[in-house]
Amino acid sequence: MYATITEKKTRGGRAGEQGQHADAEPKETRGKGGMPDAEAITKMAELDYMGPVQVEFFRDVLLHMREELCAKNIEGTCNLLADVGADIVDRASAEEGHALVMTAQIRDRKLLAEIDAALTRLRNGEFGWCEETGEAIGVGRLIAYPTARLTIEAQQRLEVRSRYLLQ
């Protein structure tokens, strides 16, 4: 189980002041650029949670996600500006395609905002810690969902409350 708030504070706080440095990681577990890959990050000791190596890993992951999203958004915008034929069927088809692209762009903008918020939490030393409970979110969850703000348990409670309020 991950550290509670009290245990975290006694070991050096959120910003990852405790733990090993990148040099302590075996070279064979390193990915491109000398950084550990997701498997090595997952295997790191609990004391290394959100230490400098993991912070740098997740910063790279989030920045890569952001770059891909921005490139995809530019491509989608260029497709919207493509010439539409004069035929009414072509126009209708193009408009349907535009509606789908616009829906995807709205979803991507929301994800981009989540990525930016995660990068801000990373800079503030709050990344990887549940906003509701202050507990560690967990490396496995962050690898699967790098913009996570809550532990799985806190997210489940939120979803139950949401369903209860909708009824």
HELIX and SHEET records of a PDB file:
HELIX    1   1 ILE A    5  THR A   10  1                                   6    
HELIX    2   2 ALA A   22  ALA A   24  5                                   3    
HELIX    3   3 LYS A   27  THR A   29  5                                   3    
HELIX    4   4 LYS A   32  GLY A   34  5                                   3    
HELIX    5   5 ALA A   38  LYS A   43  1                                   6    
HELIX    6   6 GLU A   46  ASP A   48  5                                   3    
HELIX    7   7 PRO A   52  LEU A   80  1                                  29    
HELIX    8   8 ILE A   88  ASN A  124  1                                  37    
HELIX    9   9 VAL A  139  ALA A  144  1                                   6    
HELIX   10  10 ILE A  152  LEU A  166  1                                  15    
END                                                                             
